[in-house]
C-alpha cells in the first residue's frame, strides 16, 4: 500500500519550529489521519477527542516568504476557510485529496483544535467609576476591539468617542502581600553561640510597585488571557487619552 508523508501544523503555532510530519497510507480516511495526529501530539491533545479535531488541506511553502505563510506565522485569528484552504471531512479518503506525495518543505495540513473558551474576570476602572464583569471568549474572539465593545456595556464614554480613542491599561502590582516566614533557622546560623533553638515567625508585608501598562496590540491581550488556566483575573484601567507606558 502506498504511504505518504504529510506536514502538519496546529493553528496558532510557529510553522518553522512546530510543524510535524505524519506518515499514513493513502487509502485511509481523514478520520484515521486525525487519530494519527492526536497520537503524534499526545500532550497537545491530551484532553481532546480525535473526533473533535478539524483538519484543513492547505499548500503553504516554507521555502520563501508568501502571503499564506505570513498569515499563519503572524495573524492570531486567521480565517482558515477564506484565507488558507479546504476542510477535510472525516469519512473522505486521503487519496481523494492527495493522489501522490505532496511537495517537500510545505505545510499540507492545518490542525484546528475544538473551540475552547476562557473566563476573564475583569475589574475595570474608568475615572471614578468601577465595574466587575465576566468576559467569556474563544481564542478567535480575543481582540482589543471586542474588549472595548464589552466596556460600552458598563461605562458611558463622552459623545463622539470611537474605539480608537479608548485606551486599556493592565494593572500590574501595587497590592500589599503579607507573608509569614520562619526565621528560627536563620537566627541559629547567624548566632552560632546561641543555645536557643526556639523557632520564631515574623510577618512581613511585601508591596510591589503599581504600574499600568497599555495594551497596544491584540497579541498583548491574548498573551494575558490565553494561559493554561480556564479562568483569568484581569484588573484594568480605562481612559480616553494616551498616557500609559506602552508594552
C-alpha positions as a Python dict, from the first residue, in 0.01 Angstrom:
ca = {
    (1, 'X'): (0, 0, 0),
    (2, 'X'): (118, 349, -83),
    (3, 'X'): (217, 567, 212),
    (4, 'X'): (258, 943, 205),
    (5, 'X'): (412, 1189, 448),
    (6, 'X'): (204, 1493, 538),
    (7, 'X'): (347, 1800, 708),
    (8, 'X'): (105, 1934, 968),
    (9, 'X'): (73, 2249, 1175),
    (10, 'X'): (-158, 2321, 1469),
    (11, 'X'): (-338, 2656, 1447),
    (12, 'X'): (-152, 2929, 1633),
    (13, 'X'): (186, 2755, 1639),
    (14, 'X'): (510, 2857, 1469),
    (15, 'X'): (535, 2694, 1122),
    (16, 'X'): (915, 2685, 1129),
    (17, 'X'): (954, 2541, 1478),
    (18, 'X'): (639, 2338, 1543),
    (19, 'X'): (542, 2173, 1214),
    (20, 'X'): (546, 1793, 1232),
    (21, 'X'): (513, 1501, 992),
    (22, 'X'): (267, 1212, 987),
    (23, 'X'): (312, 901, 774),
    (24, 'X'): (-15, 742, 665),
    (25, 'X'): (-147, 507, 399),
    (26, 'X'): (-315, 690, 117),
    (27, 'X'): (-624, 466, 121),
    (28, 'X'): (-704, 557, 483),
    (29, 'X'): (-976, 802, 581),
    (30, 'X'): (-935, 1154, 715),
    (31, 'X'): (-1070, 1017, 1044),
    (32, 'X'): (-768, 784, 1064),
    (33, 'X'): (-542, 1082, 989),
    (34, 'X'): (-694, 1264, 1287),
    (35, 'X'): (-616, 964, 1506),
    (36, 'X'): (-255, 963, 1384),
    (37, 'X'): (-217, 1336, 1450),
    (38, 'X'): (-351, 1300, 1804),
    (39, 'X'): (-117, 1007, 1869),
    (40, 'X'): (176, 1215, 1742),
    (41, 'X'): (84, 1500, 1979),
    (42, 'X'): (-37, 1328, 2293),
    (43, 'X'): (32, 1623, 2524),
    (44, 'X'): (-113, 1892, 2299),
    (45, 'X'): (-437, 1695, 2256),
    (46, 'X'): (-444, 1521, 2594),
    (47, 'X'): (-794, 1641, 2678),
    (48, 'X'): (-927, 1644, 2322),
    (49, 'X'): (-1114, 1366, 2145),
    (50, 'X'): (-982, 1293, 1797),
    (51, 'X'): (-1334, 1336, 1656),
    (52, 'X'): (-1334, 1699, 1772),
    (53, 'X'): (-1019, 1787, 1577),
    (54, 'X'): (-1080, 1964, 1246),
    (55, 'X'): (-837, 1924, 955),
    (56, 'X'): (-781, 2155, 660),
    (57, 'X'): (-592, 2088, 338),
    (58, 'X'): (-351, 2371, 259),
    (59, 'X'): (-43, 2428, 48),
    (60, 'X'): (195, 2665, 226),
    (61, 'X'): (557, 2681, 119),
    (62, 'X'): (823, 2724, 388),
    (63, 'X'): (1099, 2784, 134),
    (64, 'X'): (1029, 3153, 80),
    (65, 'X'): (805, 3427, 214),
    (66, 'X'): (449, 3423, 85),
    (67, 'X'): (106, 3554, 184),
    (68, 'X'): (-24, 3229, 333),
    (69, 'X'): (291, 3175, 536),
    (70, 'X'): (266, 3529, 668),
    (71, 'X'): (-94, 3463, 778),
    (72, 'X'): (-16, 3150, 981),
    (73, 'X'): (303, 3300, 1122),
    (74, 'X'): (176, 3640, 1233),
    (75, 'X'): (-205, 3654, 1236),
    (76, 'X'): (-372, 3531, 1554),
    (77, 'X'): (-728, 3495, 1426),
    (78, 'X'): (-671, 3373, 1072),
    (79, 'X'): (-985, 3261, 885),
    (80, 'X'): (-870, 2924, 754),
    (81, 'X'): (-1164, 2863, 522),
    (82, 'X'): (-1146, 3200, 350),
    (83, 'X'): (-771, 3255, 351),
    (84, 'X'): (-591, 2921, 354),
    (85, 'X'): (-762, 2601, 247),
    (86, 'X'): (-1038, 2341, 234),
    (87, 'X'): (-1191, 2149, 524),
    (88, 'X'): (-1137, 1772, 514),
    (89, 'X'): (-1443, 1567, 607),
    (90, 'X'): (-1377, 1270, 838),
    (91, 'X'): (-1512, 991, 614),
    (92, 'X'): (-1346, 1106, 292),
    (93, 'X'): (-1037, 921, 173),
    (94, 'X'): (-691, 1073, 188),
    (95, 'X'): (-643, 965, -175),
    (96, 'X'): (-927, 1199, -274),
    (97, 'X'): (-722, 1497, -161),
    (98, 'X'): (-364, 1372, -209),
    (99, 'X'): (-319, 1148, -512),
    (100, 'X'): (59, 1142, -467),
    (101, 'X'): (329, 1265, -230),
    (102, 'X'): (287, 1646, -192),
    (103, 'X'): (577, 1890, -215),
    (104, 'X'): (857, 1890, 39),
    (105, 'X'): (904, 2186, 277),
    (106, 'X'): (536, 2271, 252),
    (107, 'X'): (261, 2264, 513),
    (108, 'X'): (-8, 2027, 386),
    (109, 'X'): (-247, 2004, 681),
    (110, 'X'): (-367, 2268, 925),
    (111, 'X'): (-490, 2115, 1251),
    (112, 'X'): (-761, 2304, 1437),
    (113, 'X'): (-843, 2230, 1799),
    (114, 'X'): (-1207, 2233, 1914),
    (115, 'X'): (-1334, 2571, 2026),
    (116, 'X'): (-1207, 2647, 2375),
    (117, 'X'): (-1326, 2934, 2589),
    (118, 'X'): (-1177, 3130, 2875),
    (119, 'X'): (-1349, 3316, 3155),
    (120, 'X'): (-1192, 3657, 3205),
    (121, 'X'): (-1296, 3807, 3538),
    (122, 'X'): (-1242, 4179, 3492),
    (123, 'X'): (-1213, 4458, 3745),
    (124, 'X'): (-1231, 4779, 3542),
    (125, 'X'): (-1191, 5141, 3649),
    (126, 'X'): (-1287, 5440, 3436),
    (127, 'X'): (-1243, 5771, 3613),
    (128, 'X'): (-1431, 5741, 3943),
    (129, 'X'): (-1646, 5454, 3823),
    (130, 'X'): (-1563, 5086, 3851),
    (131, 'X'): (-1722, 4764, 3730),
    (132, 'X'): (-1674, 4393, 3779),
    (133, 'X'): (-1778, 4167, 3494),
    (134, 'X'): (-1703, 3839, 3320),
    (135, 'X'): (-1592, 3821, 2957),
    (136, 'X'): (-1617, 3470, 2811),
    (137, 'X'): (-1420, 3436, 2489),
    (138, 'X'): (-1272, 3184, 2249),
    (139, 'X'): (-920, 3234, 2116),
    (140, 'X'): (-1060, 3375, 1792),
    (141, 'X'): (-1267, 3632, 1983),
    (142, 'X'): (-978, 3786, 2175),
    (143, 'X'): (-915, 4133, 2035),
    (144, 'X'): (-887, 4487, 2166),
    (145, 'X'): (-1183, 4589, 1952),
    (146, 'X'): (-1400, 4321, 2108),
    (147, 'X'): (-1280, 4411, 2458),
    (148, 'X'): (-1363, 4777, 2401),
    (149, 'X'): (-1713, 4690, 2281),
    (150, 'X'): (-1762, 4498, 2604),
    (151, 'X'): (-1669, 4808, 2805),
    (152, 'X'): (-1959, 5002, 2649),
    (153, 'X'): (-2193, 4777, 2849),
    (154, 'X'): (-2056, 4912, 3176),
    (155, 'X'): (-1929, 5264, 3111),
    (156, 'X'): (-2064, 5575, 2941),
    (157, 'X'): (-1800, 5747, 2733),
    (158, 'X'): (-1809, 6108, 2608),
    (159, 'X'): (-2006, 6182, 2293),
    (160, 'X'): (-1803, 6117, 1982),
    (161, 'X'): (-1580, 5857, 2145),
    (162, 'X'): (-1467, 5590, 1899),
    (163, 'X'): (-1296, 5261, 1980),
    (164, 'X'): (-965, 5409, 1869),
    (165, 'X'): (-995, 5673, 2143),
    (166, 'X'): (-1032, 5417, 2423),
    (167, 'X'): (-713, 5312, 2598),
    (168, 'X'): (-700, 4998, 2811),
    (169, 'X'): (-418, 4953, 3061),
    (170, 'X'): (-345, 4641, 3263),
    (171, 'X'): (-272, 4698, 3632),
    (172, 'X'): (41, 4517, 3748),
    (173, 'X'): (149, 4502, 4113),
    (174, 'X'): (51, 4753, 4378),
    (175, 'X'): (-104, 4513, 4627),
    (176, 'X'): (39, 4453, 4971),
    (177, 'X'): (113, 4089, 5040),
    (178, 'X'): (156, 3972, 5400),
    (179, 'X'): (356, 3656, 5440),
    (180, 'X'): (473, 3462, 5746),
    (181, 'X'): (833, 3345, 5725),
    (182, 'X'): (1023, 3123, 5966),
    (183, 'X'): (1334, 3294, 6099),
    (184, 'X'): (1447, 3041, 6361),
    (185, 'X'): (1696, 2858, 6140),
    (186, 'X'): (1834, 3183, 6005),
    (187, 'X'): (1897, 3311, 6356),
    (188, 'X'): (2080, 2993, 6451),
    (189, 'X'): (2310, 3034, 6152),
    (190, 'X'): (2381, 3396, 6232),
    (191, 'X'): (2436, 3335, 6603),
    (192, 'X'): (2610, 3000, 6642),
    (193, 'X'): (2687, 3080, 7003),
    (194, 'X'): (2324, 3095, 7092),
    (195, 'X'): (2194, 2790, 7272),
    (196, 'X'): (1837, 2870, 7194),
    (197, 'X'): (1672, 2654, 6933),
    (198, 'X'): (1339, 2829, 6954),
    (199, 'X'): (1182, 2896, 6615),
    (200, 'X'): (1021, 3234, 6557),
    (201, 'X'): (785, 3361, 6292),
    (202, 'X'): (768, 3715, 6160),
    (203, 'X'): (503, 3869, 5941),
    (204, 'X'): (649, 4065, 5650),
    (205, 'X'): (446, 4283, 5416),
    (206, 'X'): (576, 4294, 5061),
    (207, 'X'): (445, 4578, 4848),
    (208, 'X'): (517, 4584, 4475),
    (209, 'X'): (509, 4899, 4266),
    (210, 'X'): (177, 4958, 4090),
    (211, 'X'): (208, 5000, 3716),
    (212, 'X'): (-46, 5045, 3440),
    (213, 'X'): (74, 4902, 3111),
    (214, 'X'): (-120, 4979, 2796),
    (215, 'X'): (-240, 4703, 2566),
    (216, 'X'): (-111, 4818, 2229),
    (217, 'X'): (-197, 4512, 2016),
    (218, 'X'): (-422, 4206, 2017),
    (219, 'X'): (-116, 3992, 2091),
    (220, 'X'): (-66, 4174, 2423),
    (221, 'X'): (-419, 4090, 2534),
    (222, 'X'): (-400, 3732, 2410),
    (223, 'X'): (-77, 3664, 2598),
    (224, 'X'): (-251, 3754, 2926),
    (225, 'X'): (-579, 3573, 2864),
    (226, 'X'): (-471, 3260, 2680),
    (227, 'X'): (-289, 3068, 2952),
    (228, 'X'): (-328, 2712, 3081),
    (229, 'X'): (-587, 2830, 3333),
    (230, 'X'): (-955, 2830, 3228),
    (231, 'X'): (-1017, 3143, 3437),
    (232, 'X'): (-815, 3464, 3437),
    (233, 'X'): (-836, 3762, 3673),
    (234, 'X'): (-766, 4089, 3496),
    (235, 'X'): (-756, 4435, 3654),
    (236, 'X'): (-766, 4720, 3404),
    (237, 'X'): (-778, 5098, 3391),
    (238, 'X'): (-976, 5253, 3107),
    (239, 'X'): (-922, 5602, 2968),
    (240, 'X'): (-975, 5803, 2654),
    (241, 'X'): (-631, 5959, 2639),
    (242, 'X'): (-289, 5800, 2596),
    (243, 'X'): (-50, 5849, 2880),
    (244, 'X'): (28, 5496, 2991),
    (245, 'X'): (354, 5311, 2934),
    (246, 'X'): (334, 5111, 2613),
    (247, 'X'): (438, 4745, 2624),
}
